[in-house]
């Protein structure tokens, strides 16, 4: 691919491009795909191309079933999948491909923890005064190692979700009540209408760190792209842990980032020397 044909991408975040990158980690919803929607053929093709030259991981608040529906049913099967790692439910689980997908670990809740979280989510939503005129499906979903409140319901249409809480103010009201109720847990906004609860300290940064240990790849050799890299967002812990991060607006911008990364490849890893920009 001719790198001159790819428009440079401005990086929103502090990124040290002097270090060779060996692992590229992506958020799923809002980054590789629209919320709970299949990854487009274009982005899937680019991810598959990227797998030809470096390791790739995808981390999301979504369940394993969501990964299957949005990603795996559309992704070609081949040797390159050995370099793809999937971390559902904000990194509380890790899957790798060895002839078939197998789970490496899971940080599951106990029955008493589940009960406390569900009751607290229900109470916080009720006491926040946030009005919900209609829901599509269940609002609270137990994903085993993560419990998620999707205020408009798990099956809400994207058009409704995108306009419900664009400035995060409604979920901030819920979080203000929820924080004291769940002090022993990690509680963060995810997606467009959701709040994710995991074990204390078990978040996307935890998942990325566990994968780095397994692969023998350092923080500085890792690159992350996500749409929720802001305080309170479930992508924020990755940047806070010191991983060089690129904030993207949507899957279209993510596609350009991946194109640029592939165009800049030399000996099979990313070496970018222009501070602050992928060029």
C-alpha positions as CSV (number, residue, x, y, z in Angstrom):
1,X,0.0,0.0,0.0
2,X,1.3,3.5,-0.9
3,X,1.6,5.5,2.3
4,X,1.3,8.7,0.4
5,X,-2.3,7.8,-0.5
6,X,-3.3,7.7,3.2
7,X,-4.3,11.0,4.9
8,X,-2.4,11.6,8.2
9,X,-4.4,11.0,11.4
10,X,-4.2,13.6,14.2
11,X,-3.7,11.8,17.5
12,X,-5.8,13.0,20.5
13,X,-3.6,11.8,23.3
14,X,0.1,11.5,24.3
15,X,1.8,8.9,22.1
16,X,5.4,8.0,22.0
17,X,6.0,7.1,18.3
18,X,9.7,6.4,18.8
19,X,9.1,2.9,20.1
20,X,8.3,0.0,17.8
21,X,4.7,-1.2,18.3
22,X,4.1,-4.9,18.3
23,X,0.5,-5.1,19.5
24,X,-2.5,-3.1,18.4
25,X,-5.5,-3.2,20.8
26,X,-8.9,-1.9,19.7
27,X,-12.2,-1.2,21.4
28,X,-15.2,-2.7,19.6
29,X,-18.4,-0.6,19.9
30,X,-17.9,2.9,18.6
31,X,-14.4,2.1,17.4
32,X,-14.5,-1.0,15.1
33,X,-18.3,-1.0,14.7
34,X,-21.4,1.0,15.5
35,X,-23.0,0.0,18.8
36,X,-23.9,-3.7,18.8
37,X,-23.7,-3.8,15.0
38,X,-21.6,-6.0,12.8
39,X,-18.1,-4.8,11.9
40,X,-18.2,-3.6,8.3
41,X,-16.5,-5.6,5.6
42,X,-14.0,-2.8,5.0
43,X,-12.9,-2.7,8.6
44,X,-12.8,-6.5,8.9
45,X,-10.6,-6.6,5.8
46,X,-8.2,-4.1,7.3
47,X,-8.1,-5.9,10.6
48,X,-7.2,-9.1,8.7
49,X,-4.5,-7.3,6.8
50,X,-3.1,-5.9,10.0
51,X,-3.0,-9.5,11.4
52,X,-0.6,-10.3,8.7
53,X,2.1,-8.0,10.2
54,X,1.4,-7.7,13.9
55,X,-0.7,-9.0,16.8
56,X,-4.1,-7.6,17.3
57,X,-6.5,-7.6,20.3
58,X,-10.1,-6.5,20.6
59,X,-11.5,-5.5,24.0
60,X,-15.0,-4.5,24.8
61,X,-17.7,-4.3,27.4
62,X,-19.7,-6.7,25.3
63,X,-20.2,-10.4,26.1
64,X,-18.6,-13.3,24.2
65,X,-21.9,-13.8,22.4
66,X,-21.7,-10.2,21.2
67,X,-18.2,-10.8,19.8
68,X,-19.5,-13.8,17.9
69,X,-22.4,-11.9,16.4
70,X,-20.5,-8.7,15.6
71,X,-17.1,-10.0,14.6
72,X,-16.5,-13.8,14.4
73,X,-19.3,-14.8,12.0
74,X,-17.9,-12.4,9.5
75,X,-14.1,-12.9,10.0
76,X,-12.3,-15.3,7.7
77,X,-10.9,-18.4,9.3
78,X,-7.2,-18.9,8.8
79,X,-3.7,-19.0,10.3
80,X,-3.8,-15.3,11.0
81,X,-6.4,-15.8,13.8
82,X,-3.5,-17.2,15.9
83,X,-2.4,-13.5,16.3
84,X,-5.9,-12.3,17.3
85,X,-6.9,-12.0,21.0
86,X,-10.4,-11.3,22.2
87,X,-11.2,-9.7,25.6
88,X,-14.9,-9.6,26.3
89,X,-16.6,-7.8,29.2
90,X,-13.9,-5.1,29.6
91,X,-11.0,-7.6,29.8
92,X,-12.5,-9.8,32.5
93,X,-12.1,-12.7,30.1
94,X,-9.4,-13.6,27.5
95,X,-9.9,-15.8,24.5
96,X,-7.2,-17.0,22.0
97,X,-7.4,-19.1,18.8
98,X,-5.7,-22.5,18.8
99,X,-7.6,-24.4,16.1
100,X,-10.7,-23.1,17.9
101,X,-11.5,-20.3,20.3
102,X,-10.6,-21.2,24.0
103,X,-10.9,-19.1,27.1
104,X,-7.6,-18.4,29.0
105,X,-9.2,-16.9,32.1
106,X,-12.3,-15.4,33.6
107,X,-12.8,-13.1,36.6
108,X,-16.4,-14.1,37.5
109,X,-18.6,-12.7,40.2
110,X,-19.9,-14.7,43.2
111,X,-23.6,-15.1,43.7
112,X,-23.6,-12.5,46.5
113,X,-21.7,-10.0,44.4
114,X,-24.1,-10.4,41.6
115,X,-27.1,-9.8,43.9
116,X,-25.5,-6.6,45.3
117,X,-24.7,-5.2,41.9
118,X,-28.1,-5.8,40.4
119,X,-29.9,-4.3,43.4
120,X,-27.5,-1.3,43.4
121,X,-28.0,-0.6,39.6
122,X,-31.8,-0.8,40.0
123,X,-31.7,1.6,43.0
124,X,-29.3,4.1,41.3
125,X,-31.4,4.3,38.2
126,X,-34.6,4.7,40.2
127,X,-33.2,7.4,42.6
128,X,-31.4,9.3,39.8
129,X,-34.7,10.6,38.4
130,X,-33.5,9.9,34.9
131,X,-36.6,9.4,32.8
132,X,-36.9,6.5,30.4
133,X,-40.0,6.6,28.3
134,X,-39.4,3.3,26.5
135,X,-37.0,0.4,26.8
136,X,-36.1,-2.4,24.3
137,X,-35.3,-5.6,26.1
138,X,-33.8,-6.1,29.6
139,X,-32.0,-3.1,31.1
140,X,-29.6,-5.1,33.3
141,X,-27.6,-8.0,31.8
142,X,-25.4,-10.4,33.8
143,X,-22.5,-11.2,31.6
144,X,-20.8,-13.5,34.3
145,X,-17.7,-11.4,34.9
146,X,-19.4,-8.1,34.2
147,X,-22.9,-6.7,34.9
148,X,-24.1,-4.0,32.6
149,X,-26.9,-1.5,32.9
150,X,-28.2,-0.5,29.4
151,X,-30.6,2.2,30.3
152,X,-32.7,1.9,27.1
153,X,-32.5,-1.9,27.1
154,X,-30.2,-4.4,25.5
155,X,-31.9,-4.2,22.1
156,X,-32.5,-0.5,21.8
157,X,-32.0,0.8,18.2
158,X,-28.8,2.8,17.5
159,X,-30.7,5.9,16.5
160,X,-32.3,6.1,20.0
161,X,-29.1,5.3,21.8
162,X,-27.0,8.0,20.1
163,X,-29.3,10.8,21.0
164,X,-30.2,9.7,24.6
165,X,-27.1,10.8,26.5
166,X,-24.6,12.5,24.1
167,X,-23.0,14.7,26.9
168,X,-23.0,11.8,29.5
169,X,-24.9,13.9,31.9
170,X,-27.7,11.4,32.5
171,X,-25.3,8.5,33.3
172,X,-23.2,10.8,35.5
173,X,-26.3,11.3,37.7
174,X,-26.7,7.6,37.9
175,X,-22.9,7.1,38.7
176,X,-23.1,9.7,41.5
177,X,-25.5,7.5,43.3
178,X,-24.0,4.2,42.3
179,X,-20.4,4.9,43.4
180,X,-21.0,4.8,47.1
181,X,-23.2,1.7,46.7
182,X,-20.5,-0.2,44.9
183,X,-17.2,1.1,46.5
184,X,-15.6,-2.4,46.1
185,X,-16.1,-2.5,42.4
186,X,-15.0,-0.8,39.1
187,X,-17.9,1.2,37.7
188,X,-17.6,3.0,34.4
189,X,-19.6,4.2,31.4
190,X,-19.5,2.0,28.3
191,X,-21.1,2.3,24.9
192,X,-23.8,5.0,24.4
193,X,-26.3,4.2,27.2
194,X,-24.6,1.7,29.4
195,X,-22.7,1.5,32.7
196,X,-20.4,-1.5,33.3
197,X,-19.5,-3.0,36.7
198,X,-16.6,-5.4,37.1
199,X,-14.5,-6.5,40.1
200,X,-12.3,-3.8,41.7
201,X,-9.2,-3.2,39.5
202,X,-10.5,-5.5,36.8
203,X,-11.1,-3.3,33.8
204,X,-9.7,-2.8,30.3
205,X,-6.3,-1.8,31.6
206,X,-6.2,-5.1,33.6
207,X,-7.1,-7.1,30.5
208,X,-4.5,-5.4,28.3
209,X,-1.9,-6.0,31.0
210,X,-2.7,-9.7,31.3
211,X,-2.4,-10.0,27.6
212,X,0.9,-8.2,27.5
213,X,2.3,-10.6,30.2
214,X,1.1,-13.6,28.2
215,X,2.7,-12.3,25.0
216,X,5.8,-10.9,26.5
217,X,5.0,-7.4,25.0
218,X,5.7,-4.2,27.0
219,X,3.3,-1.3,27.5
220,X,5.5,0.9,25.3
221,X,5.2,-1.7,22.5
222,X,1.4,-1.6,22.6
223,X,-1.0,0.8,20.8
224,X,-4.6,1.3,21.7
225,X,-7.5,2.9,19.8
226,X,-10.9,3.6,21.4
227,X,-13.8,6.1,21.3
228,X,-14.3,6.4,25.1
229,X,-10.9,7.7,26.2
230,X,-12.2,10.2,28.7
231,X,-12.5,10.2,32.5
232,X,-15.3,7.9,33.5
233,X,-15.2,6.1,30.1
234,X,-14.4,2.4,30.0
235,X,-11.5,3.0,27.5
236,X,-9.8,5.5,29.9
237,X,-8.0,3.0,32.1
238,X,-5.9,1.8,29.2
239,X,-4.5,5.2,28.6
240,X,-4.1,5.9,32.3
241,X,-2.0,2.7,32.6
242,X,0.5,4.2,30.2
243,X,-0.5,2.6,26.9
244,X,-0.1,4.9,23.9
245,X,-3.6,5.7,22.8
246,X,-5.5,7.1,19.9
247,X,-9.0,8.5,20.5
248,X,-11.2,7.9,17.4
249,X,-14.6,9.3,16.6
250,X,-16.1,6.3,14.8
251,X,-15.3,3.2,12.7
252,X,-14.6,5.4,9.7
253,X,-11.7,7.1,11.5
254,X,-10.6,3.8,12.9
255,X,-10.3,2.4,9.3
256,X,-8.1,5.3,8.4
257,X,-5.9,4.7,11.5
258,X,-5.5,1.0,10.5
259,X,-4.7,2.0,6.9
260,X,-2.1,4.4,8.1
261,X,-0.5,1.8,10.4
262,X,-0.3,-0.8,7.6
263,X,1.2,1.8,5.3
264,X,3.9,2.6,7.8
265,X,5.0,-1.0,8.4
266,X,8.6,-1.8,7.7
267,X,9.9,-5.0,9.0
268,X,6.6,-6.3,10.4
269,X,6.1,-3.8,13.2
270,X,5.1,-0.1,13.4
271,X,7.8,2.4,13.6
272,X,6.5,6.0,13.5
273,X,8.9,8.8,14.3
274,X,6.8,12.0,13.9
275,X,5.6,13.0,17.4
276,X,1.9,13.4,17.8
277,X,0.8,12.2,14.4
278,X,0.5,9.0,12.5
279,X,2.0,9.9,9.1
